[in-house]
Amino acid sequence: MKVVVVGTGIVGASAAYHLAKRKIEVVMVDKVQEGKATSAGAGIVCPWASKVDDGDWYKIAKRGAKHYPTLIEELKNDGEEEVGYRKVGALCVSKDTDELDEIENRVSAKQQDAPEAGEIKRLNADQTRKLFPPLNEKLEGVLVSGAARVDGRLLREALKRAAQKHGAQFIEGEGMLIYESNKVTGVKVNGETILADSVLITTGAWAPELLKPLGINLTIEPQRGQIAHIQLPDQETKDWPVILPQTSHYMLAFDDSRIVAGATRETDSGFDYRLTAGGVKEVLDQALHIAPGLTNGTLKEVRIGFRPMGPDILPILGPVPDYEGLVLANGLGASGLTMGPYVGKLAGEIAIGGEVELDITPYLPGRVIHFTGD
């Protein structure tokens, strides 16, 4: 069997890797593009602390977090050591003790059937700052020890390299779908026709344009995120936990004395690849409010990514209705690096008609697809 995976962000790269390991013939197709969500994103793996009140979202996000240690071990066995993943814990921070009580109770309840969440521990202000020194001295925290952070770029490249070690091909270029009547038979890229039994679309916010020639209107929109990278010279930051204020913003540290602070959530942005004064100000104001100790850090860069946002919070996963041989994995929004590798694994299984371990009914593409003329 042969599968073409169009798009090699975290979902597509994971799908290709899992398929190639199973000796499926895989061709990865992708083009150079500014604003890819995986390239910009700094991943937080801590679904147990999320305020999202949707059981179907939590089900797949929880499985996504649980999948990570197995995936990282598999990649290491394939010689991939630089994967950008580290279990450092997460600190939910607030000045409001009642709010922290609610967080502790909520996460502790979820931990009962998710032991991978680790220990849940309440910390005073001094204990909190000891773990993340730049923090505002008035903040207290709830530590979720099982949480992790991910560098999306590093993990994506590790997955692609590992997929190729197992025989997958990679072609750089813009893929266009080949179809006859209501059957997708492959892709055309750089003038070459690649026939396949199944085509998996994982192109994020760019998927609607790819599907349009088939008369498919996919209700996915790009949401711009601006994310600041701040260098703290001579600081050893690799073990610092993820910081989760009770807003849409966050902070996490990486091995190279770097703090990532994000992110804006700019709907109706289109594919406008620009740093904006307001966006950068928003990110830095939020970061310095939570962590004044970052004030003298060096602003190394601000990355831009376009999250693929659907009409609801659930990912879009499954066969495209009315088209044989076409599978879609998309719409992960701000949860891309939390659940992306797991969604990719599921998508690969769907593409070869395998048995999927999760009921994908809530995530099926039919709910976000309209056909031209409908």
Secondary structure, 3 states (H helix, E strand, C coil): CEEEEECCCHHHHHHHHHHHHCCCEEEEEECCCCCCHHHHCEEEECHHHCCCCCHHHHHHHHHHHHHHHHHHHHHHHCCCCCCCEEECCEEEEECCHHHHHHHHHHHHHHHCCCHHHCCEEEECHHHHHHHCCCCCCCCEEEEECCCEEEEHHHHHHHHHHHHHHCCCEEEECCCEEEEECCEEEEEEECCEEEECCEEEECCHHHHHHHHHHHCEEECCEEEEEEEEEEECCCCCCCCCCEEECCCCCEEEEECCCEEEEECCCECCCCCCCCCCHHHHHHHHHHHHHHCHHHCCCEEEEEEEEEEEECCCCCCEEEECCCCECEEEEECCHHHHHHHHHHHHHHHHHHHCCCCCCCCCHHHCHHHHEEECCC
